[in-house]
């Protein structure tokens, strides 16, 4: 439920993938024996492209005593590095500690996500067929939404777990006084959940 | 469509498809590291003129082998890696989950959870040990494999109905296929 711009993930993968395909294809053509690539004549094309780029780089004006091509390469590397760091910094955001925020003339009331955990996750975690339950709050379309993740034991009564979640949600709605969107996720066990006992002993 | 349903639609779309964040973060980190190294070498190159010859020689040595077969091998590796990245970018990356929304909640259930529930319910209904039942929940079809106890027939119809009812209890429907092993176990 994070607010990551997913298209940017895919755009980065696509651009790098296409560049690698182009570079790899060029390397294969250059490295292959000429009898296989005679029609393509890659060496001649590569050398003409190199001559053109060298002429273009030589025409760039000097910057602070540096040749123009080197200054441009340095600037491009710095800009690209900053963009990559911004990209890394912005992955997986969107979490918020506040589930409900009510503004009034004489003040503001906020409900922390700990309240949502106590009302929604804790009652479910006590069920015998549930391994663990947790809540997370994310901003979706500008407002908080709750993700209630329930990891169930093998062969759990899913309809019963879902009914219990909806009952807990009814309590939450009554307490909060506003409807907050809720995602209930009945999730597979993670590798570390295999360390739990198969049954709960009381 | 009210705002809540719009939120559910967006969230369920996002939660049933891979975000590709892991691959993108690894790729961005590797690129940033390479850029840092290149920037460091570039600054060294510019700041210490005596280093240029040394760096040029070492670069020449490093690239001299890249001719013929090694160059082709490197090219093939780059091609394969590039194709993997392109496919990761363009394929939808559906996760093994299914989703629906009700009046109040958006529901997301992992296929493995549904398969476990089907196995438990079918095992009880057919009087088998859970180890004699396995289930796979696919996008369109649920396949249940039964290994009967030797000499005791299993009710295929009951297994089909139970699997269907188990999925229906949480609001999902798929076609059912029940496969019974020819040889039973003791």
Interface residues (C-beta under 8 A of the other chain):
Chain A: X1 X2 X4 X6 X8 X9 X10 X11 X12 X13 X14 X16 X17 X18 X19 X20 X21 X22 X23 X24 X25 X26 X27 X28 X29 X30 X31 X32 X66 X70 X73 X74 X77 X78 X80 X81 X84 X85 X87 X88 X91 X92 X140 X141 X143 X145 X152 X154 X155 X156 X157 X158 X159 X162 X165 X166 X169 X179 X181 X182 X183 X184 X185 X186 X187 X188
Chain B: X3 X4 X6 X7 X8 X10 X11 X12 X14 X15 X19 X20 X21 X23 X24 X25 X27 X28 X29 X31 X32 X35 X36 X38 X39 X42 X46 X67 X68 X69 X70 X71 X72 X73 X74 X75 X76 X77 X78 X79 X80 X81 X82 X83 X84 X85 X86 X87 X88 X89 X90 X104 X105 X106 X107 X108 X109 X110 X112 X113 X114 X116 X117 X119 X120 X121 X130 X166 X169 X170
